[in-house]
Amino acid sequence: MTISSLAQCLEGTSHIIGDQTFLMFDDLTMTFSEFDARASRLANVFAAHGAKAGDVIGLYLPSRPELAFGYWACQKLGAVAAPVSSMNRSREVGAAVSRTEMKRIFVNEETLPFALEVQRDSGRPETIFVTGGRPRARWMLTPSLQRPIRFAPLLHLLPLLRLRGLWQ
């Protein structure tokens, strides 16, 4: 078998040693097969909402498992993963979105307000994917929107919410 992409490398490895540990974070442990399946599901979510090979998808997340899922989902899709430090705020994120022509961004509840501010000011990114990272799902009201936003728990990345435009 010829491996021509990182995604194929992960898939091939998960077929060979799928039951071996790939990721350990706090009390989360995932095998190669589990990780590959999680990345595939996220890639399917991205694709279902218009992402395709060659698109730039921002990963505005701290160094947690969600960042790895997002990176590998981009690899599976053929999209360009554009990590943005979670320490950056609206001005820096806006510059990254502008320079890369980013249309989609994957965020968590801590980085969501800054992504929304960039979206409000520039009209980009067009789509924001949100994940939680809490042990259980919860509701949050965003003051400027007064609309509930559902965050998915860490162990169940789906369903992720797709938020378009200025929440119309």
CNS distance restraints for C-alpha pairs under 8 A (distance, minus, plus):
assign (resid   3 and name CA) (resid   8 and name CA) 5.83 0.50 0.50
assign (resid   3 and name CA) (resid   9 and name CA) 6.08 0.50 0.50
assign (resid   4 and name CA) (resid   8 and name CA) 6.73 0.50 0.50
assign (resid   4 and name CA) (resid   9 and name CA) 7.87 0.50 0.50
assign (resid   5 and name CA) (resid   9 and name CA) 6.38 0.50 0.50
assign (resid   5 and name CA) (resid  75 and name CA) 7.74 0.50 0.50
assign (resid   6 and name CA) (resid  10 and name CA) 6.33 0.50 0.50
assign (resid   6 and name CA) (resid  75 and name CA) 6.46 0.50 0.50
assign (resid   6 and name CA) (resid  76 and name CA) 7.93 0.50 0.50
assign (resid   7 and name CA) (resid  11 and name CA) 6.21 0.50 0.50
assign (resid   7 and name CA) (resid  72 and name CA) 6.85 0.50 0.50
assign (resid   7 and name CA) (resid  75 and name CA) 5.35 0.50 0.50
assign (resid   7 and name CA) (resid  76 and name CA) 4.95 0.50 0.50
assign (resid   8 and name CA) (resid  12 and name CA) 5.90 0.50 0.50
assign (resid   8 and name CA) (resid  76 and name CA) 7.82 0.50 0.50
assign (resid   9 and name CA) (resid  13 and name CA) 6.07 0.50 0.50
assign (resid  10 and name CA) (resid  14 and name CA) 6.07 0.50 0.50
assign (resid  10 and name CA) (resid  32 and name CA) 7.74 0.50 0.50
assign (resid  10 and name CA) (resid  36 and name CA) 6.81 0.50 0.50
assign (resid  11 and name CA) (resid  15 and name CA) 6.40 0.50 0.50
assign (resid  11 and name CA) (resid  36 and name CA) 6.53 0.50 0.50
assign (resid  12 and name CA) (resid  16 and name CA) 6.44 0.50 0.50
assign (resid  13 and name CA) (resid  17 and name CA) 5.90 0.50 0.50
assign (resid  13 and name CA) (resid  18 and name CA) 6.75 0.50 0.50
assign (resid  13 and name CA) (resid  32 and name CA) 7.25 0.50 0.50
assign (resid  14 and name CA) (resid  18 and name CA) 3.97 0.50 0.50
assign (resid  14 and name CA) (resid  19 and name CA) 7.71 0.50 0.50
assign (resid  14 and name CA) (resid  32 and name CA) 4.90 0.50 0.50
assign (resid  14 and name CA) (resid  33 and name CA) 4.87 0.50 0.50
assign (resid  14 and name CA) (resid  36 and name CA) 6.88 0.50 0.50
assign (resid  15 and name CA) (resid  33 and name CA) 7.30 0.50 0.50
assign (resid  17 and name CA) (resid  32 and name CA) 7.02 0.50 0.50
assign (resid  18 and name CA) (resid  31 and name CA) 6.17 0.50 0.50
assign (resid  18 and name CA) (resid  32 and name CA) 4.67 0.50 0.50
assign (resid  18 and name CA) (resid  33 and name CA) 4.50 0.50 0.50
assign (resid  18 and name CA) (resid  34 and name CA) 7.80 0.50 0.50
assign (resid  19 and name CA) (resid  31 and name CA) 5.39 0.50 0.50
assign (resid  19 and name CA) (resid  32 and name CA) 6.38 0.50 0.50
assign (resid  19 and name CA) (resid  33 and name CA) 6.50 0.50 0.50
assign (resid  20 and name CA) (resid  31 and name CA) 5.18 0.50 0.50
assign (resid  20 and name CA) (resid  32 and name CA) 6.19 0.50 0.50
assign (resid  21 and name CA) (resid  29 and name CA) 6.92 0.50 0.50
assign (resid  21 and name CA) (resid  30 and name CA) 5.80 0.50 0.50
assign (resid  21 and name CA) (resid  31 and name CA) 4.21 0.50 0.50
assign (resid  21 and name CA) (resid  32 and name CA) 6.22 0.50 0.50
assign (resid  22 and name CA) (resid  29 and name CA) 7.67 0.50 0.50
assign (resid  22 and name CA) (resid  30 and name CA) 5.80 0.50 0.50
assign (resid  22 and name CA) (resid  31 and name CA) 4.89 0.50 0.50
assign (resid  22 and name CA) (resid  32 and name CA) 4.98 0.50 0.50
assign (resid  22 and name CA) (resid  35 and name CA) 7.26 0.50 0.50
assign (resid  23 and name CA) (resid  28 and name CA) 7.76 0.50 0.50
assign (resid  23 and name CA) (resid  29 and name CA) 5.64 0.50 0.50
assign (resid  23 and name CA) (resid  30 and name CA) 5.13 0.50 0.50
assign (resid  23 and name CA) (resid  31 and name CA) 6.74 0.50 0.50
assign (resid  23 and name CA) (resid  32 and name CA) 7.85 0.50 0.50
assign (resid  23 and name CA) (resid  35 and name CA) 7.67 0.50 0.50
assign (resid  24 and name CA) (resid  28 and name CA) 5.67 0.50 0.50
assign (resid  24 and name CA) (resid  29 and name CA) 4.48 0.50 0.50
assign (resid  24 and name CA) (resid  30 and name CA) 6.55 0.50 0.50
assign (resid  25 and name CA) (resid  29 and name CA) 6.52 0.50 0.50
assign (resid  25 and name CA) (resid  64 and name CA) 7.64 0.50 0.50
assign (resid  25 and name CA) (resid  65 and name CA) 7.23 0.50 0.50
assign (resid  30 and name CA) (resid  34 and name CA) 5.78 0.50 0.50
assign (resid  30 and name CA) (resid  35 and name CA) 6.01 0.50 0.50
assign (resid  31 and name CA) (resid  35 and name CA) 6.09 0.50 0.50
assign (resid  32 and name CA) (resid  36 and name CA) 6.02 0.50 0.50
assign (resid  33 and name CA) (resid  37 and name CA) 6.12 0.50 0.50
assign (resid  34 and name CA) (resid  38 and name CA) 6.19 0.50 0.50
assign (resid  35 and name CA) (resid  39 and name CA) 6.16 0.50 0.50
assign (resid  35 and name CA) (resid  69 and name CA) 7.59 0.50 0.50
assign (resid  36 and name CA) (resid  40 and name CA) 6.09 0.50 0.50
assign (resid  37 and name CA) (resid  41 and name CA) 6.22 0.50 0.50
assign (resid  38 and name CA) (resid  42 and name CA) 6.36 0.50 0.50
assign (resid  38 and name CA) (resid  69 and name CA) 6.82 0.50 0.50
assign (resid  38 and name CA) (resid 157 and name CA) 7.84 0.50 0.50
assign (resid  39 and name CA) (resid  43 and name CA) 6.12 0.50 0.50
assign (resid  39 and name CA) (resid  69 and name CA) 5.01 0.50 0.50
assign (resid  39 and name CA) (resid  70 and name CA) 6.98 0.50 0.50
assign (resid  39 and name CA) (resid  72 and name CA) 5.75 0.50 0.50
assign (resid  39 and name CA) (resid  73 and name CA) 4.74 0.50 0.50
assign (resid  39 and name CA) (resid  76 and name CA) 7.76 0.50 0.50
assign (resid  40 and name CA) (resid  44 and name CA) 6.19 0.50 0.50
assign (resid  40 and name CA) (resid  73 and name CA) 6.04 0.50 0.50
assign (resid  40 and name CA) (resid  76 and name CA) 6.92 0.50 0.50
assign (resid  41 and name CA) (resid  45 and name CA) 6.36 0.50 0.50
assign (resid  41 and name CA) (resid  73 and name CA) 7.88 0.50 0.50
assign (resid  41 and name CA) (resid 158 and name CA) 7.83 0.50 0.50
assign (resid  42 and name CA) (resid  46 and name CA) 6.28 0.50 0.50
assign (resid  42 and name CA) (resid  69 and name CA) 7.21 0.50 0.50
assign (resid  42 and name CA) (resid  70 and name CA) 7.10 0.50 0.50
assign (resid  42 and name CA) (resid  73 and name CA) 5.74 0.50 0.50
assign (resid  42 and name CA) (resid 157 and name CA) 7.45 0.50 0.50
assign (resid  42 and name CA) (resid 158 and name CA) 7.61 0.50 0.50
assign (resid  43 and name CA) (resid  47 and name CA) 6.13 0.50 0.50
assign (resid  43 and name CA) (resid  70 and name CA) 7.92 0.50 0.50
assign (resid  43 and name CA) (resid  73 and name CA) 4.37 0.50 0.50
assign (resid  43 and name CA) (resid  74 and name CA) 6.44 0.50 0.50
assign (resid  43 and name CA) (resid  76 and name CA) 6.44 0.50 0.50
assign (resid  43 and name CA) (resid  77 and name CA) 5.87 0.50 0.50
assign (resid  44 and name CA) (resid  48 and name CA) 5.94 0.50 0.50
assign (resid  45 and name CA) (resid  49 and name CA) 6.46 0.50 0.50
assign (resid  45 and name CA) (resid 160 and name CA) 7.68 0.50 0.50
assign (resid  46 and name CA) (resid  50 and name CA) 6.67 0.50 0.50
assign (resid  46 and name CA) (resid  51 and name CA) 5.34 0.50 0.50
assign (resid  46 and name CA) (resid  52 and name CA) 7.99 0.50 0.50
assign (resid  47 and name CA) (resid  51 and name CA) 4.65 0.50 0.50
assign (resid  47 and name CA) (resid  52 and name CA) 6.05 0.50 0.50
assign (resid  47 and name CA) (resid  77 and name CA) 7.37 0.50 0.50
assign (resid  49 and name CA) (resid 162 and name CA) 7.48 0.50 0.50
assign (resid  51 and name CA) (resid  55 and name CA) 6.36 0.50 0.50
assign (resid  51 and name CA) (resid  77 and name CA) 8.00 0.50 0.50
assign (resid  51 and name CA) (resid  79 and name CA) 7.61 0.50 0.50
assign (resid  51 and name CA) (resid 104 and name CA) 7.73 0.50 0.50
assign (resid  52 and name CA) (resid  77 and name CA) 6.37 0.50 0.50
assign (resid  52 and name CA) (resid  78 and name CA) 6.98 0.50 0.50
assign (resid  52 and name CA) (resid  79 and name CA) 6.22 0.50 0.50
assign (resid  53 and name CA) (resid  77 and name CA) 5.71 0.50 0.50
assign (resid  53 and name CA) (resid  78 and name CA) 4.21 0.50 0.50
assign (resid  53 and name CA) (resid  79 and name CA) 4.53 0.50 0.50
assign (resid  53 and name CA) (resid  80 and name CA) 7.77 0.50 0.50
assign (resid  54 and name CA) (resid  78 and name CA) 6.09 0.50 0.50
assign (resid  54 and name CA) (resid  79 and name CA) 4.66 0.50 0.50
assign (resid  54 and name CA) (resid  80 and name CA) 6.01 0.50 0.50
assign (resid  55 and name CA) (resid  78 and name CA) 7.98 0.50 0.50
assign (resid  55 and name CA) (resid  79 and name CA) 4.93 0.50 0.50
assign (resid  55 and name CA) (resid  80 and name CA) 5.92 0.50 0.50
assign (resid  55 and name CA) (resid 102 and name CA) 7.55 0.50 0.50
assign (resid  55 and name CA) (resid 103 and name CA) 7.62 0.50 0.50
assign (resid  56 and name CA) (resid  79 and name CA) 5.96 0.50 0.50
assign (resid  56 and name CA) (resid  80 and name CA) 4.66 0.50 0.50
assign (resid  56 and name CA) (resid  81 and name CA) 6.15 0.50 0.50
assign (resid  56 and name CA) (resid  82 and name CA) 6.52 0.50 0.50
assign (resid  56 and name CA) (resid 100 and name CA) 6.94 0.50 0.50
assign (resid  56 and name CA) (resid 101 and name CA) 7.13 0.50 0.50
assign (resid  56 and name CA) (resid 102 and name CA) 5.11 0.50 0.50
assign (resid  56 and name CA) (resid 103 and name CA) 6.72 0.50 0.50
assign (resid  56 and name CA) (resid 104 and name CA) 7.00 0.50 0.50
assign (resid  57 and name CA) (resid  74 and name CA) 7.27 0.50 0.50
assign (resid  57 and name CA) (resid  79 and name CA) 6.81 0.50 0.50
assign (resid  57 and name CA) (resid  80 and name CA) 6.09 0.50 0.50
assign (resid  57 and name CA) (resid  81 and name CA) 5.33 0.50 0.50
assign (resid  57 and name CA) (resid  82 and name CA) 5.90 0.50 0.50
assign (resid  57 and name CA) (resid 102 and name CA) 6.09 0.50 0.50
assign (resid  57 and name CA) (resid 103 and name CA) 6.83 0.50 0.50
assign (resid  57 and name CA) (resid 104 and name CA) 4.99 0.50 0.50
assign (resid  57 and name CA) (resid 105 and name CA) 5.31 0.50 0.50
assign (resid  57 and name CA) (resid 106 and name CA) 7.25 0.50 0.50
assign (resid  58 and name CA) (resid  81 and name CA) 6.14 0.50 0.50
assign (resid  58 and name CA) (resid  82 and name CA) 4.61 0.50 0.50
assign (resid  58 and name CA) (resid  83 and name CA) 5.77 0.50 0.50
assign (resid  58 and name CA) (resid  84 and name CA) 6.63 0.50 0.50
assign (resid  58 and name CA) (resid  97 and name CA) 7.78 0.50 0.50
assign (resid  58 and name CA) (resid 102 and name CA) 6.59 0.50 0.50
assign (resid  58 and name CA) (resid 104 and name CA) 6.19 0.50 0.50
assign (resid  58 and name CA) (resid 105 and name CA) 4.19 0.50 0.50
assign (resid  58 and name CA) (resid 106 and name CA) 5.96 0.50 0.50
assign (resid  59 and name CA) (resid  67 and name CA) 6.60 0.50 0.50
assign (resid  59 and name CA) (resid  70 and name CA) 6.67 0.50 0.50
assign (resid  59 and name CA) (resid  71 and name CA) 7.45 0.50 0.50
assign (resid  59 and name CA) (resid  81 and name CA) 6.81 0.50 0.50
assign (resid  59 and name CA) (resid  82 and name CA) 5.85 0.50 0.50
assign (resid  59 and name CA) (resid  83 and name CA) 4.57 0.50 0.50
assign (resid  59 and name CA) (resid  84 and name CA) 5.79 0.50 0.50
assign (resid  59 and name CA) (resid 105 and name CA) 5.89 0.50 0.50
assign (resid  59 and name CA) (resid 106 and name CA) 5.01 0.50 0.50
assign (resid  59 and name CA) (resid 107 and name CA) 6.53 0.50 0.50
assign (resid  60 and name CA) (resid  83 and name CA) 6.15 0.50 0.50
assign (resid  60 and name CA) (resid  84 and name CA) 4.79 0.50 0.50
assign (resid  60 and name CA) (resid  85 and name CA) 6.20 0.50 0.50
assign (resid  60 and name CA) (resid  86 and name CA) 5.65 0.50 0.50
assign (resid  60 and name CA) (resid 105 and name CA) 6.83 0.50 0.50
assign (resid  60 and name CA) (resid 106 and name CA) 5.98 0.50 0.50
assign (resid  60 and name CA) (resid 107 and name CA) 5.10 0.50 0.50
assign (resid  60 and name CA) (resid 108 and name CA) 7.67 0.50 0.50
assign (resid  60 and name CA) (resid 111 and name CA) 6.72 0.50 0.50
assign (resid  61 and name CA) (resid  66 and name CA) 7.37 0.50 0.50
assign (resid  61 and name CA) (resid  67 and name CA) 5.89 0.50 0.50
assign (resid  61 and name CA) (resid  83 and name CA) 7.80 0.50 0.50
assign (resid  61 and name CA) (resid  84 and name CA) 7.17 0.50 0.50
assign (resid  61 and name CA) (resid  85 and name CA) 6.84 0.50 0.50
assign (resid  61 and name CA) (resid  86 and name CA) 5.22 0.50 0.50
assign (resid  61 and name CA) (resid 106 and name CA) 7.35 0.50 0.50
assign (resid  61 and name CA) (resid 107 and name CA) 5.58 0.50 0.50
assign (resid  61 and name CA) (resid 108 and name CA) 6.30 0.50 0.50
assign (resid  61 and name CA) (resid 111 and name CA) 6.97 0.50 0.50
assign (resid  62 and name CA) (resid  67 and name CA) 6.90 0.50 0.50
assign (resid  62 and name CA) (resid  85 and name CA) 6.94 0.50 0.50
assign (resid  62 and name CA) (resid  86 and name CA) 5.13 0.50 0.50
assign (resid  62 and name CA) (resid  87 and name CA) 7.99 0.50 0.50
assign (resid  63 and name CA) (resid  67 and name CA) 6.15 0.50 0.50
assign (resid  64 and name CA) (resid  68 and name CA) 7.17 0.50 0.50
assign (resid  65 and name CA) (resid  69 and name CA) 6.25 0.50 0.50
assign (resid  66 and name CA) (resid  70 and name CA) 6.05 0.50 0.50
assign (resid  66 and name CA) (resid 131 and name CA) 7.91 0.50 0.50
assign (resid  66 and name CA) (resid 133 and name CA) 7.95 0.50 0.50
assign (resid  66 and name CA) (resid 154 and name CA) 7.61 0.50 0.50
assign (resid  67 and name CA) (resid  71 and name CA) 6.13 0.50 0.50
assign (resid  68 and name CA) (resid  72 and name CA) 6.16 0.50 0.50
assign (resid  69 and name CA) (resid  73 and name CA) 5.94 0.50 0.50
assign (resid  70 and name CA) (resid  74 and name CA) 6.22 0.50 0.50
assign (resid  70 and name CA) (resid  81 and name CA) 7.81 0.50 0.50
assign (resid  70 and name CA) (resid 106 and name CA) 7.30 0.50 0.50
assign (resid  71 and name CA) (resid  75 and name CA) 6.47 0.50 0.50
assign (resid  71 and name CA) (resid  81 and name CA) 5.79 0.50 0.50
assign (resid  72 and name CA) (resid  76 and name CA) 6.20 0.50 0.50
assign (resid  73 and name CA) (resid  77 and name CA) 6.22 0.50 0.50
assign (resid  74 and name CA) (resid  78 and name CA) 5.94 0.50 0.50
assign (resid  74 and name CA) (resid  79 and name CA) 4.82 0.50 0.50
assign (resid  74 and name CA) (resid  80 and name CA) 6.22 0.50 0.50
assign (resid  74 and name CA) (resid  81 and name CA) 5.68 0.50 0.50
assign (resid  75 and name CA) (resid  79 and name CA) 6.14 0.50 0.50
assign (resid  75 and name CA) (resid  80 and name CA) 7.34 0.50 0.50
assign (resid  75 and name CA) (resid  81 and name CA) 7.49 0.50 0.50
assign (resid  84 and name CA) (resid  88 and name CA) 7.36 0.50 0.50
assign (resid  84 and name CA) (resid  93 and name CA) 7.07 0.50 0.50
assign (resid  84 and name CA) (resid  96 and name CA) 7.50 0.50 0.50
assign (resid  86 and name CA) (resid 111 and name CA) 6.64 0.50 0.50
assign (resid  88 and name CA) (resid  92 and name CA) 5.74 0.50 0.50
assign (resid  88 and name CA) (resid  93 and name CA) 6.38 0.50 0.50
assign (resid  89 and name CA) (resid  93 and name CA) 5.99 0.50 0.50
assign (resid  89 and name CA) (resid 114 and name CA) 5.98 0.50 0.50
assign (resid  90 and name CA) (resid  94 and name CA) 5.77 0.50 0.50
assign (resid  90 and name CA) (resid 114 and name CA) 4.93 0.50 0.50
assign (resid  90 and name CA) (resid 115 and name CA) 6.77 0.50 0.50
assign (resid  90 and name CA) (resid 117 and name CA) 6.51 0.50 0.50
assign (resid  90 and name CA) (resid 118 and name CA) 5.86 0.50 0.50
assign (resid  91 and name CA) (resid  95 and name CA) 6.33 0.50 0.50
assign (resid  91 and name CA) (resid 118 and name CA) 7.69 0.50 0.50
assign (resid  92 and name CA) (resid  96 and name CA) 6.33 0.50 0.50
assign (resid  93 and name CA) (resid  97 and name CA) 6.11 0.50 0.50
assign (resid  93 and name CA) (resid 114 and name CA) 7.70 0.50 0.50
assign (resid  93 and name CA) (resid 115 and name CA) 7.27 0.50 0.50
assign (resid  93 and name CA) (resid 118 and name CA) 7.15 0.50 0.50
assign (resid  94 and name CA) (resid  98 and name CA) 6.09 0.50 0.50
assign (resid  94 and name CA) (resid 118 and name CA) 5.43 0.50 0.50
assign (resid  94 and name CA) (resid 122 and name CA) 7.80 0.50 0.50
assign (resid  95 and name CA) (resid  99 and name CA) 6.01 0.50 0.50
assign (resid  96 and name CA) (resid 100 and name CA) 6.04 0.50 0.50
assign (resid  96 and name CA) (resid 102 and name CA) 7.83 0.50 0.50
assign (resid  97 and name CA) (resid 101 and name CA) 5.70 0.50 0.50
assign (resid  97 and name CA) (resid 102 and name CA) 4.92 0.50 0.50
assign (resid  97 and name CA) (resid 103 and name CA) 7.72 0.50 0.50
assign (resid  97 and name CA) (resid 124 and name CA) 7.06 0.50 0.50
assign (resid  97 and name CA) (resid 125 and name CA) 6.85 0.50 0.50
assign (resid  98 and name CA) (resid 102 and name CA) 6.85 0.50 0.50
assign (resid 102 and name CA) (resid 124 and name CA) 7.28 0.50 0.50
assign (resid 102 and name CA) (resid 125 and name CA) 5.95 0.50 0.50
assign (resid 103 and name CA) (resid 124 and name CA) 6.16 0.50 0.50
assign (resid 103 and name CA) (resid 125 and name CA) 4.36 0.50 0.50
assign (resid 103 and name CA) (resid 126 and name CA) 5.11 0.50 0.50
assign (resid 103 and name CA) (resid 127 and name CA) 6.39 0.50 0.50
assign (resid 104 and name CA) (resid 125 and name CA) 5.20 0.50 0.50
assign (resid 104 and name CA) (resid 126 and name CA) 5.96 0.50 0.50
assign (resid 104 and name CA) (resid 127 and name CA) 4.71 0.50 0.50
assign (resid 104 and name CA) (resid 128 and name CA) 5.79 0.50 0.50
assign (resid 104 and name CA) (resid 129 and name CA) 7.54 0.50 0.50
assign (resid 105 and name CA) (resid 125 and name CA) 6.56 0.50 0.50
assign (resid 105 and name CA) (resid 127 and name CA) 6.52 0.50 0.50
assign (resid 105 and name CA) (resid 128 and name CA) 5.06 0.50 0.50
assign (resid 105 and name CA) (resid 129 and name CA) 6.13 0.50 0.50
assign (resid 106 and name CA) (resid 128 and name CA) 5.98 0.50 0.50
assign (resid 106 and name CA) (resid 129 and name CA) 4.63 0.50 0.50
assign (resid 106 and name CA) (resid 130 and name CA) 5.99 0.50 0.50
assign (resid 106 and name CA) (resid 131 and name CA) 7.72 0.50 0.50
assign (resid 107 and name CA) (resid 111 and name CA) 5.81 0.50 0.50
assign (resid 107 and name CA) (resid 112 and name CA) 5.81 0.50 0.50
assign (resid 107 and name CA) (resid 115 and name CA) 7.76 0.50 0.50
assign (resid 107 and name CA) (resid 128 and name CA) 7.10 0.50 0.50
assign (resid 107 and name CA) (resid 129 and name CA) 6.11 0.50 0.50
assign (resid 107 and name CA) (resid 130 and name CA) 5.05 0.50 0.50
assign (resid 107 and name CA) (resid 131 and name CA) 6.43 0.50 0.50
assign (resid 108 and name CA) (resid 112 and name CA) 5.87 0.50 0.50
assign (resid 108 and name CA) (resid 130 and name CA) 5.32 0.50 0.50
assign (resid 108 and name CA) (resid 131 and name CA) 4.93 0.50 0.50
assign (resid 108 and name CA) (resid 132 and name CA) 5.52 0.50 0.50
assign (resid 108 and name CA) (resid 133 and name CA) 7.42 0.50 0.50
assign (resid 109 and name CA) (resid 113 and name CA) 7.65 0.50 0.50
assign (resid 109 and name CA) (resid 130 and name CA) 7.08 0.50 0.50
assign (resid 109 and name CA) (resid 131 and name CA) 7.00 0.50 0.50
assign (resid 109 and name CA) (resid 132 and name CA) 5.96 0.50 0.50
assign (resid 109 and name CA) (resid 151 and name CA) 7.48 0.50 0.50
assign (resid 111 and name CA) (resid 115 and name CA) 6.43 0.50 0.50
assign (resid 112 and name CA) (resid 116 and name CA) 6.08 0.50 0.50
assign (resid 112 and name CA) (resid 130 and name CA) 7.36 0.50 0.50
assign (resid 113 and name CA) (resid 117 and name CA) 6.23 0.50 0.50
assign (resid 114 and name CA) (resid 118 and name CA) 6.32 0.50 0.50
assign (resid 115 and name CA) (resid 119 and name CA) 6.13 0.50 0.50
assign (resid 115 and name CA) (resid 128 and name CA) 7.79 0.50 0.50
assign (resid 116 and name CA) (resid 120 and name CA) 6.00 0.50 0.50
assign (resid 117 and name CA) (resid 121 and name CA) 6.17 0.50 0.50
assign (resid 118 and name CA) (resid 122 and name CA) 5.93 0.50 0.50
assign (resid 118 and name CA) (resid 123 and name CA) 7.45 0.50 0.50
assign (resid 118 and name CA) (resid 124 and name CA) 6.83 0.50 0.50
assign (resid 118 and name CA) (resid 125 and name CA) 7.76 0.50 0.50
assign (resid 119 and name CA) (resid 123 and name CA) 4.72 0.50 0.50
assign (resid 119 and name CA) (resid 124 and name CA) 4.65 0.50 0.50
assign (resid 119 and name CA) (resid 125 and name CA) 5.69 0.50 0.50
assign (resid 119 and name CA) (resid 126 and name CA) 7.34 0.50 0.50
assign (resid 119 and name CA) (resid 165 and name CA) 7.48 0.50 0.50
assign (resid 119 and name CA) (resid 166 and name CA) 7.26 0.50 0.50
assign (resid 120 and name CA) (resid 124 and name CA) 7.69 0.50 0.50
assign (resid 120 and name CA) (resid 166 and name CA) 6.42 0.50 0.50
assign (resid 123 and name CA) (resid 165 and name CA) 6.90 0.50 0.50
assign (resid 123 and name CA) (resid 166 and name CA) 7.73 0.50 0.50
assign (resid 124 and name CA) (resid 165 and name CA) 7.88 0.50 0.50
assign (resid 126 and name CA) (resid 164 and name CA) 5.85 0.50 0.50
assign (resid 126 and name CA) (resid 165 and name CA) 5.48 0.50 0.50
assign (resid 127 and name CA) (resid 162 and name CA) 6.36 0.50 0.50
assign (resid 127 and name CA) (resid 163 and name CA) 5.65 0.50 0.50
assign (resid 127 and name CA) (resid 164 and name CA) 5.02 0.50 0.50
assign (resid 127 and name CA) (resid 165 and name CA) 6.88 0.50 0.50
assign (resid 128 and name CA) (resid 161 and name CA) 7.90 0.50 0.50
assign (resid 128 and name CA) (resid 162 and name CA) 5.86 0.50 0.50
assign (resid 128 and name CA) (resid 163 and name CA) 5.29 0.50 0.50
assign (resid 128 and name CA) (resid 164 and name CA) 6.87 0.50 0.50
assign (resid 129 and name CA) (resid 160 and name CA) 6.28 0.50 0.50
assign (resid 129 and name CA) (resid 161 and name CA) 5.69 0.50 0.50
assign (resid 129 and name CA) (resid 162 and name CA) 5.12 0.50 0.50
assign (resid 129 and name CA) (resid 163 and name CA) 6.70 0.50 0.50
assign (resid 130 and name CA) (resid 151 and name CA) 6.64 0.50 0.50
assign (resid 130 and name CA) (resid 152 and name CA) 7.80 0.50 0.50
assign (resid 130 and name CA) (resid 160 and name CA) 5.89 0.50 0.50
assign (resid 130 and name CA) (resid 161 and name CA) 5.75 0.50 0.50
assign (resid 130 and name CA) (resid 162 and name CA) 7.21 0.50 0.50
assign (resid 131 and name CA) (resid 151 and name CA) 5.41 0.50 0.50
assign (resid 131 and name CA) (resid 152 and name CA) 5.23 0.50 0.50
assign (resid 131 and name CA) (resid 153 and name CA) 7.12 0.50 0.50
assign (resid 131 and name CA) (resid 154 and name CA) 7.41 0.50 0.50
assign (resid 131 and name CA) (resid 157 and name CA) 6.59 0.50 0.50
assign (resid 131 and name CA) (resid 160 and name CA) 6.02 0.50 0.50
assign (resid 131 and name CA) (resid 161 and name CA) 7.70 0.50 0.50
assign (resid 132 and name CA) (resid 137 and name CA) 7.27 0.50 0.50
assign (resid 132 and name CA) (resid 151 and name CA) 4.58 0.50 0.50
assign (resid 132 and name CA) (resid 152 and name CA) 4.91 0.50 0.50
assign (resid 132 and name CA) (resid 153 and name CA) 5.25 0.50 0.50
assign (resid 132 and name CA) (resid 154 and name CA) 6.15 0.50 0.50
assign (resid 133 and name CA) (resid 152 and name CA) 7.12 0.50 0.50
assign (resid 133 and name CA) (resid 153 and name CA) 5.19 0.50 0.50
assign (resid 133 and name CA) (resid 154 and name CA) 4.15 0.50 0.50
assign (resid 133 and name CA) (resid 155 and name CA) 7.87 0.50 0.50
assign (resid 134 and name CA) (resid 152 and name CA) 7.89 0.50 0.50
assign (resid 134 and name CA) (resid 153 and name CA) 5.24 0.50 0.50
assign (resid 134 and name CA) (resid 154 and name CA) 5.99 0.50 0.50
assign (resid 135 and name CA) (resid 153 and name CA) 5.68 0.50 0.50
assign (resid 135 and name CA) (resid 154 and name CA) 6.52 0.50 0.50
assign (resid 135 and name CA) (resid 155 and name CA) 7.71 0.50 0.50
assign (resid 136 and name CA) (resid 152 and name CA) 7.71 0.50 0.50
assign (resid 136 and name CA) (resid 153 and name CA) 5.26 0.50 0.50
assign (resid 137 and name CA) (resid 150 and name CA) 7.18 0.50 0.50
assign (resid 137 and name CA) (resid 151 and name CA) 5.72 0.50 0.50
assign (resid 137 and name CA) (resid 152 and name CA) 5.48 0.50 0.50
assign (resid 137 and name CA) (resid 153 and name CA) 5.17 0.50 0.50
assign (resid 138 and name CA) (resid 150 and name CA) 6.46 0.50 0.50
assign (resid 138 and name CA) (resid 151 and name CA) 6.23 0.50 0.50
assign (resid 139 and name CA) (resid 148 and name CA) 6.12 0.50 0.50
assign (resid 139 and name CA) (resid 149 and name CA) 6.03 0.50 0.50
assign (resid 139 and name CA) (resid 150 and name CA) 5.42 0.50 0.50
assign (resid 139 and name CA) (resid 151 and name CA) 6.95 0.50 0.50
assign (resid 140 and name CA) (resid 148 and name CA) 5.64 0.50 0.50
assign (resid 140 and name CA) (resid 149 and name CA) 5.78 0.50 0.50
assign (resid 140 and name CA) (resid 150 and name CA) 7.16 0.50 0.50
assign (resid 141 and name CA) (resid 145 and name CA) 7.58 0.50 0.50
assign (resid 141 and name CA) (resid 146 and name CA) 5.70 0.50 0.50
assign (resid 141 and name CA) (resid 147 and name CA) 5.76 0.50 0.50
assign (resid 141 and name CA) (resid 148 and name CA) 4.92 0.50 0.50
assign (resid 141 and name CA) (resid 149 and name CA) 6.66 0.50 0.50
assign (resid 142 and name CA) (resid 146 and name CA) 5.52 0.50 0.50
assign (resid 142 and name CA) (resid 147 and name CA) 6.39 0.50 0.50
assign (resid 142 and name CA) (resid 148 and name CA) 7.00 0.50 0.50
assign (resid 142 and name CA) (resid 149 and name CA) 7.62 0.50 0.50
assign (resid 145 and name CA) (resid 167 and name CA) 7.95 0.50 0.50
assign (resid 150 and name CA) (resid 161 and name CA) 7.24 0.50 0.50
assign (resid 151 and name CA) (resid 160 and name CA) 7.35 0.50 0.50
assign (resid 151 and name CA) (resid 161 and name CA) 7.68 0.50 0.50
assign (resid 152 and name CA) (resid 156 and name CA) 6.38 0.50 0.50
assign (resid 152 and name CA) (resid 157 and name CA) 5.77 0.50 0.50
assign (resid 152 and name CA) (resid 158 and name CA) 6.58 0.50 0.50
assign (resid 152 and name CA) (resid 159 and name CA) 6.39 0.50 0.50
assign (resid 152 and name CA) (resid 160 and name CA) 6.24 0.50 0.50
assign (resid 153 and name CA) (resid 157 and name CA) 6.39 0.50 0.50
assign (resid 163 and name CA) (resid 167 and name CA) 6.58 0.50 0.50
assign (resid 164 and name CA) (resid 168 and name CA) 7.45 0.50 0.50
